[in-house]
Amino acid sequence: MNDPEIFQKVKCGVCKKKVSTRLCDFVIQYKRPILFSNYEDFTEQQLHGTCDMPLCEGCTIKNNDIYDFCPHHAALFKEIQPTPEMQRSINEYISDVLRKDFEGVK
């Protein structure tokens, strides 16, 4: 859980001028699930860690109007997107899977 007062205390990690209003949401670490003694503890476990660089509104780069990325991770995200050729292969695979799923439904 983030400190509720973080945005009153921390300057933007990019411009270092304005107070931060966001944290970078880029996933930088995946964590292995751990067994817990009860369901509530299990559902509250974090399965990934994010960059969490503090960002002001001006330095935040939005992705899908949901995620806030720092400039470094926004550029990295663009680099790791599938090429058009890869995307075609992905789409063909998904189409085949969906077609097979719906062939039995009539």
N, C-alpha and C positions, 0 to 999 in steps of 0.2 A: 504494500500500500504506500503510495506516495505521500510525503509530508503535505498536509492540506495547505500549509502556508508557503510552499515552495515558490509559487508565482509572485509572492510579495518580497521574496528575498534574493532571487537569483537573476542575474543579467543574462541576456542572450549569449549563447556560446559562439555565435557567428559574428555579430556586429559588436558585441560587448558594450552596447550603449543602452538599449531598451530593456525593460523588465520582461522576462520570459512569460509567455502565456500558454506555451505548448511544450511537449517533449517529443523527441524523435521516436517514431513507432517502428522503425526498421528492426526486424528480428535479427539478432546477432548471435544467439545461442539457443540451442534446443536442449532441454533437460529431460533426463530419463524419468519416467514415472516411478514413484516410490510407493510402496504399500503402506496403507494407513489402517488404523484399527476401527475407523468408522467412516461412513459414507460422506459425511460433511467435510471432514478433513481431506478425503480423496478428491472431492469436487473442487476444493479450493486450491489445490496444488497448481503451481505455475509450470506450464510445459515449455515455455520459451522466455527468453530475456530479450529486452529491446535496448536500443542505443541510449535512449533517454537524455540525449543532449538537450539542454534547455534552449528554446527558440522563441523569438518574438514573432508577432504576426507577419512582419515584413520579410523575415528570413525563412519562414516556414514554406516548404514546397508541398502542396497538397497532392495526394494520389487518390483518385476516385472519390474525392470529396469525403473521404473517411479517414485516411491515414495522413499523418504529418511526418514529413521527412526533412532531415537536415540536408544542405546542399550536397555533401559528400555521398550520402546514401541515396539521394534522388538520382545522382549521376550513375552510381553503381547499379541501381534498379533498372535504369534504361539499358545498361550494358548486359544484364543477365536475362533480358526478355528473349523469347524464342525468335529465331530468324523466320522470315516468311516461309521458307522451306520446312523448317521444323513445325511451324504452326499448321501447315497443310497436313503433315503426317499426324499431328495430334488430332486435328479435326476428322481425318479419315478414320482414325482409331475409335474416336468417340462415336462417330456415325455408325461404324460396324457394331459396336457394343449396343447402342440404342436400337439398331435394326434387329439384332438378335433378341434383345429383351422384348420387343414388341411383336416379333413373329409369332410367339406363343399366345398373344392376347388377341382374341377375336370374338 
